């Protein structure tokens, strides 16, 4: 394979993961500036991302020559792409029905599912400290969004969609850990993002109530910004780290997103979604849980 070898990463995986979490935090606030439907936002976010990756792959043809997955590998890649498509649709739809805090919090329950899937399918068992870190971080996330859980039928539907988005993301990360051991980052993201983009675009095209084009310029800037920052820098950065960290570690670090998204939504004048008083306590727990579950006790490792 044409790997970015685990013992010689191109970028420090920890630094890449930190930057990726910061980039993903912009997704929730950016969605608030679009008038398009959730499926359309998700489709264009992925289509623009695939276009960027396609340009990269054209300059690195050797990467494509190394894709030797076999039937089982292709099934996993397609499954990961479909899970990613479902995750984006459910998450963006939840943002439009409930608060940014609640949506990002419920999506962030995914480390619990990733930990269980890692044991069952990857043979990577989180240690006691990792489980404690996951529990502390998820508890902090729940505290952050506690104030608006179940407020009205729309909020309840939004919360349910956000939770289902977390479940699908857990499956996507688990499969990604398997495939990233064998694929270059650009070959992997090109395959998986491509499948997700195709699935979402086909759904939009067959629904006459969801036009794929004809949106104002602000929406197109939102689509492009979602592809450039949360997708290319955020999700791709996390996928990069999946080659070097167990899935539950990379996924646990992503729990920093609720803090970043809530702060951005609070500071942006166009949104000004003031966080509830418990945000400080919940944020401290999230950061403490991330540190507990991701930082190694042996600095040499």
C-alpha positions in Angstrom: 0.0 0.0 0.0 1.1 3.6 -0.3 0.8 4.3 3.4 1.7 7.3 5.5 3.6 4.8 7.6 2.4 4.5 11.2 5.9 5.0 12.6 6.6 8.0 10.4 3.4 10.1 10.1 3.5 13.1 7.8 1.9 15.3 10.6 1.9 14.6 14.3 -1.3 12.7 14.8 -2.1 14.4 18.1 -1.7 17.9 16.6 -3.8 16.8 13.6 -6.5 15.6 15.9 -6.6 18.8 17.9 -6.9 20.9 14.8 -9.5 18.6 13.4 -11.7 19.0 16.5 -11.4 22.8 16.3 -12.4 22.7 12.6 -15.4 20.4 13.1 -16.7 22.9 15.7 -17.6 25.3 13.0 -20.1 23.0 11.4 -23.1 23.7 13.7 -22.9 27.5 13.5 -22.3 27.4 9.7 -25.5 25.4 9.2 -27.5 28.1 10.8 -26.7 30.5 8.0 -28.2 28.3 5.3 -31.8 28.2 4.1 -31.4 24.9 2.3 -32.8 21.6 3.5 -30.7 19.2 5.5 -30.2 16.7 2.7 -29.1 19.5 0.3 -26.6 20.9 2.7 -25.2 17.5 3.4 -25.0 16.6 -0.3 -23.2 19.8 -1.4 -20.9 19.6 1.6 -19.7 16.2 0.4 -19.7 17.0 -3.3 -17.4 20.0 -2.8 -15.2 17.8 -0.5 -15.0 15.1 -3.1 -14.1 17.6 -5.8 -11.2 18.9 -3.6 -10.0 15.3 -2.9 -10.3 14.5 -6.6 -7.9 17.2 -7.5 -5.4 15.9 -4.9 -5.8 12.3 -6.2 -5.1 13.5 -9.8 -1.7 14.6 -8.6 -1.1 11.4 -6.7 -2.0 8.6 -9.1 0.2 6.2 -7.2 -2.2 6.3 -4.3 -5.0 5.0 -6.5 -2.8 2.2 -7.8 -2.4 0.9 -4.2 -6.1 0.4 -3.6 -6.4 -3.4 -3.2 -9.4 -3.9 -0.9 -11.0 -7.2 -2.1 -14.8 -7.8 -1.9 -15.0 -7.5 1.9 -13.0 -4.2 1.8 -15.2 -2.7 -0.8 -18.3 -3.7 1.2 -16.9 -2.0 4.2 -16.0 1.1 2.3 -19.5 1.4 0.8 -21.0 0.8 4.3 -18.8 3.5 5.8 -19.9 5.9 3.1 -23.6 5.1 3.6 -23.2 5.5 7.4 -21.5 8.9 6.8 -24.3 10.0 4.6 -26.9 9.0 7.1 -24.9 10.7 9.9 -24.8 14.1 8.1 -28.4 14.1 7.1 -29.6 13.2 10.6 -27.2 15.7 12.3 -28.0 18.6 10.0 -31.7 18.0 10.3 -31.4 17.9 14.1 -29.6 21.3 14.0 -32.7 22.8 12.3 -35.1 21.4 15.0 -33.2 21.8 18.3 -30.4 23.9 19.7 -26.8 23.6 18.6 -25.9 22.6 22.2 -28.4 19.7 22.4 -27.6 18.5 18.9 -23.8 18.4 19.3 -24.2 16.9 22.8 -26.3 13.9 21.7 -24.1 13.3 18.6 -21.2 13.2 21.1 -22.6 10.1 22.8 -20.9 8.2 20.0 -17.7 7.3 22.0 -19.8 5.0 24.1 -20.9 3.1 21.0 -17.4 3.3 19.5 -15.9 1.8 22.6 -18.3 -1.2 22.5 -17.8 -1.7 18.7 -14.0 -1.5 19.1 -14.2 -4.4 21.6 -16.6 -6.5 19.5 -15.1 -6.0 16.0 -11.6 -4.5 16.3 -10.2 -6.4 19.2 -9.2 -3.0 20.7 -10.3 -2.9 24.3 -10.4 0.5 26.1 -8.7 0.4 29.4 -10.3 1.4 32.7 -8.9 4.9 32.4 -10.4 5.3 28.8 -13.8 4.1 30.0 -13.7 6.6 32.9 -12.6 9.3 30.5 -15.5 8.5 28.1 -18.0 8.5 30.9 -16.8 11.8 32.4 -16.8 13.5 28.9 -20.2 12.2 28.0 -21.6 13.3 31.4 -20.1 16.8 30.7 -21.8 16.8 27.3 -25.1 15.9 28.8 -24.8 18.7 31.4 -24.0 21.2 28.6 -27.3 20.5 26.8 -29.5 19.5 29.7 -31.6 22.7 29.7 -33.3 22.1 26.3 -33.8 18.4 26.2 -37.3 17.5 25.3 -38.6 21.1 25.0 -41.4 20.7 22.5 -42.1 18.1 19.8 -39.7 19.6 17.3 -36.9 19.6 19.9 -37.6 16.0 20.8 -37.5 15.0 17.1 -34.2 16.9 16.7 -32.7 15.2 19.8 -33.7 11.8 18.4 -32.1 12.6 15.0 -29.0 13.8 16.8 -28.7 10.5 18.8 -29.2 8.4 15.6 -26.5 10.5 14.0 -24.2 9.5 16.8 -24.9 5.9 16.3 -24.2 6.0 12.6 -21.0 8.0 13.3 -19.8 5.2 15.7 -20.2 2.6 12.9 -18.4 4.9 10.5 -15.4 5.4 12.8 -15.2 1.7 13.6 -15.0 0.8 9.9 -12.7 3.7 9.3 -10.2 2.3 11.8 -10.1 -1.0 9.9 -9.7 0.6 6.4 -7.2 3.3 7.4 -4.8 0.5 8.4 -4.6 -0.4 4.7 -5.4 2.8 2.8 -3.7 6.2 2.3 -5.8 9.0 3.8 -6.7 10.4 0.3 -7.7 7.0 -1.1 -9.8 6.3 1.9 -11.6 9.7 2.1 -12.0 9.7 -1.7 -13.8 6.3 -1.6 -16.0 7.0 1.5 -16.8 10.6 0.9 -17.6 9.7 -2.7 -20.1 7.0 -1.7 -21.7 9.3 0.8 -21.9 12.2 -1.7 -23.5 9.9 -4.3 -26.1 8.5 -1.9 -27.2 12.0 -0.7 -27.2 13.5 -4.2 -29.4 10.6 -5.6 -31.9 11.1 -2.7 -32.1 14.8 -3.4 -32.5 14.3 -7.2 -35.5 11.9 -6.7 -37.3 14.2 -4.4 -39.0 17.0 -6.3 -39.4 19.0 -3.1 -35.6 19.2 -2.7 -34.0 21.3 -5.5 -30.3 20.7 -5.9 -29.6 24.2 -7.3 -31.2 27.7 -7.3 -30.0 28.8 -3.9 -28.8 32.3 -3.0 -25.1 33.1 -2.9 -25.0 32.9 0.9 -26.0 29.2 0.8 -23.3 28.4 -1.7 -20.7 30.0 0.5 -22.0 28.0 3.4 -21.8 24.8 1.4 -18.2 25.6 0.4 -17.2 26.6 3.9 -18.6 23.4 5.3 -16.6 21.4 2.8 -13.4 23.4 3.4 -13.3 23.6 7.2 -15.4 21.0 9.1 -15.1 18.4 6.3 -11.6 18.7 4.8 -9.8 20.0 7.9 -12.1 18.4 10.5 -13.4 15.0 9.4 -10.4 14.3 7.2 -8.1 15.2 10.1 -9.9 12.8 12.4 -9.7 10.1 9.7 -5.9 10.8 9.4 -5.6 10.2 13.1 -7.5 6.9 12.9 -4.4 5.3 11.4 -2.4 6.0 14.5 -4.9 6.0 17.4 -7.6 3.4 18.3 -11.1 4.4 17.2 -12.3 5.2 20.7 -9.4 7.6 21.3 -9.8 9.5 18.1 -13.6 9.6 18.6 -13.3 10.7 22.3 -11.2 13.7 21.3 -14.1 14.8 19.0 -16.1 15.5 22.1 -14.4 18.8 22.2 -16.8 19.8 19.4 -19.8 20.7 21.7 -17.5 23.2 23.6 -16.2 24.8 20.4 -19.6 24.9 18.7 -21.3 26.4 21.7 -18.6 29.0 22.1 -18.8 29.9 18.4 -22.6 30.1 18.4 -22.3 32.4 21.5 -19.7 34.7 20.2 -21.0 35.1 16.6 -23.2 38.3 16.5 -25.4 36.7 13.9 -26.4 33.8 16.2 -25.8 34.9 19.8 -27.1 31.7 21.2 -26.1 32.3 24.8 -25.1 29.0 26.6 -26.9 28.1 29.8 -25.0 28.5 33.2 -24.2 24.8 33.3 -22.0 25.1 30.2 -18.9 25.9 32.2 -19.3 22.9 34.4 -20.1 20.6 31.5 -17.2 22.0 29.5 -14.7 21.4 32.3 -15.9 17.8 32.6 -15.7 17.2 28.8 -12.1 18.5 28.7 -11.2 16.5 31.7 -12.7 13.4 30.3 -10.9 13.9 27.0 -7.5 14.4 28.8 -8.1 11.3 30.9 -9.0 9.1 28.0 -6.6 10.2 25.4 -3.4 11.3 27.1 -1.0 8.4 27.6 0.7 7.9 31.0 3.9 6.9 29.2 5.3 10.0 27.4 7.5 7.9 25.3 4.4 6.4 23.5 
